[in-house]
Structure formats: C-alpha cells, structure tokens
Amino acid sequence: MGKYAKRLAAADEQWKNTESGFPEVPPGDYIAQVRSAEVKETSSGNLCAVLQLVIASGEQRGTAASVWFTLESDKEDAVRVGMSMLKESFEKLGREVPESMGEVEDALELLGAENPIITVKAEKSKKGDRVFLKVTGLASAEDLEGVEVPEESAAEEAAAEETPAEEAAPEIGEGSIVTFENEGKTYQGTVTATDGTNAKVKTDSGEAWEDIPHEYLTVIQPEAAPEDAERAELLALAVANGVEVDDSMDVDQVKAALTAAALLPANLTPEEIALLKQSGVKLALAKPVQKPAAKPAPAKAPAKAPAKAPVKVPAKAPAKAPAKPATKLVARKK
C-alpha cells in the first residue's frame, strides 16, 4: 500500500463519481517518455498526481515536462478536472482505471516503472497565459520511426524534485465541457458562448440553455481551441440527430459524417442550421414525397366455361310393327 493510500481514500467517493498538466513547451503534438509517475504534495499541502516526462521529438527533444492532476483542493472544479484527466490518461495508455483513490498511488508507480513512450498534446489556454499538456495515447511503431529517447538530464532531475504549485480553477470559455444541475437532474454539455459571467450551453442531448451563471457550472474539460470547440459542437449536434459518430473523429471526419447523413432543414433548429452552414456542412434538399407506384393487379385466371348441362337423349319409342295392309273385302256374288 502506498504512502498516501489512507489519505487518498478520503476522496474515494468523488473519484468514483468523476467521469472520464501543464508544461512549458510550445503548443503542438509531441512524443515523450514517462520517467516517473507518483503522488506528491503541492506547495499548499494538497495532493496531486504527477507524470514526469521528457520530450523525445522535434525541436523540444530533451525538454523536461511535468503533467500533474489535482486530487485535493478547496476549488472543487480543479479537483474534478484533475480526476477526470487522470482517469482519461489511464484509459488512453491502456491501463485499468483504479476503482478507488486508495489504488491510485500504486497504479501510478507501476506506470512510472514501465517508462512507456506516449503521445501528448500541448494546448494554449484561451487567454494565452498558459499551456497545458494532455496525454493522448501510447506511441505507435509509426510514431517512433526516427525517434531517439534522450538520456536523463540534470533539468529532469530538478523537475522531479520540484514541488508543484497549486493549480488555478479552470477557465470557462467557448468549447468548455461542463456539467450543471437543474431540478435534481444533472446535464452535461458544451459552452457555446459566454460573457465572462453567464454562459450558453448546448447539452449532449441537443438542448440549448442560456444565461447560466459560471458558478453553477462544473468544468469537466477546459476551453478548447477554436477547431476543438467547433468539433465539440458538431459532435453534440450529430448525436442529437442520430448521426453515427464517435469521440475519436477529428472535425473533418465529423463534418463528413454529417454531410453523408443528408439532414433535412425541417428536422433541425435554426441554431443547428446556422452551425452547419458556418462549418460548411451541406444540408439535404427537401424532395416531394412520391407515392409508391401502384402494384399491378394480379392476373386473373381465365374464366372457365360453365359446364354444359348434360343433354338428355330422348329415349327411342319402341319400333311399331309395320301395319298390316288393310284387307280389301271383295263382295262376291252368290
């Protein structure tokens, strides 16, 4: 059992109810090696999970980076996002997601001991004041062509010893994935617009909500880049209209699926039509309803001629005996 297992167990319920880092590297896609994975204390004494990486591709090769996930904080949104991203990272790396928080520490140490080579994505926040790193999967054989993992450097050793600062609460912007409650029901959706205080949210089921105060929203995933925000909105629209899509599709694949579905304007809301037109997705033209051609009547069998009544042959009368010629009496004289 890990050093912090009992302390982590105190957050067990929130871990189970959470659905499925931040380096100083430019935005982009990278290949990196996990040097270590562990639970550490932040500067304020709260616990977080930390992946220590070294970038193995591109101009940033050899750069040390730390990805960390908030597990304790007085900011509930920060904890929810941290747990959500950690669960997602386990899944994308082909690991079994721990069933309880008490198992997280051991699972991380096992991951760090294997030193897997993974793919990560660095994204800039909407305000542009920070870059956050997201684990996207295990590196494939194709990804690893020409890649040489660098030796551990002094910078990595220093990063491993660094105490992470407390993470700020995630920002709410266009493309943020959020949840909120109303009349005892929990909704999840994508922020489509915000004025900094209130937000418009389109739920995964296609419902549009307006003027939701930010304090009522719980961030599951921070704001996305413009292309990611468009993809999130199109995915939600596709699901709401029964179009077969999945979360692995990029924005162009989602657009292709929507185009192939030939959605009719009559079946869409004005907002959905505007989004599809803005994204370049062509809608189907309404066609006049054609009645199916009448089926030809089955051929009738030729009518049978009515059976003729049997003709009675009159019975022949018995042949009469030929009449004897009348005897002519001749008067004789006596």
HELIX and SHEET records of a PDB file:
HELIX    1   1 ALA A    5  ALA A    9  1                                   5    
HELIX    2   2 ASP A   12  ASN A   17  1                                   6    
HELIX    3   3 GLY A   58  GLN A   60  5                                   3    
HELIX    4   4 GLU A   76  LYS A   92  1                                  17    
HELIX    5   5 MET A  101  GLU A  103  5                                   3    
HELIX    6   6 VAL A  104  GLU A  114  1                                  11    
HELIX    7   7 ALA A  154  GLU A  161  1                                   8    
HELIX    8   8 HIS A  214  TYR A  216  5                                   3    
HELIX    9   9 PRO A  226  ALA A  240  1                                  15    
HELIX   10  10 VAL A  251  ALA A  261  1                                  11    
HELIX   11  11 PRO A  265  ASN A  267  5                                   3    
HELIX   12  12 PRO A  270  GLN A  278  1                                   9    
SHEET    1   A 5 ALA A  64  THR A  70  0                                        
SHEET    2   A 5 LEU A  47  ILE A  55 -1                                        
SHEET    3   A 5 GLY A  28  GLU A  41 -1                                        
SHEET    4   A 5 ILE A 117  LYS A 124 -1                                        
SHEET    5   A 5 VAL A 131  LEU A 138 -1                                        
SHEET    1   B 5 ALA A 208  PRO A 213  0                                        
SHEET    2   B 5 ASN A 198  THR A 203 -1                                        
SHEET    3   B 5 LYS A 185  THR A 194 -1                                        
SHEET    4   B 5 ILE A 177  ASN A 182 -1                                        
SHEET    5   B 5 THR A 218  GLN A 221 -1                                        
END                                                                             
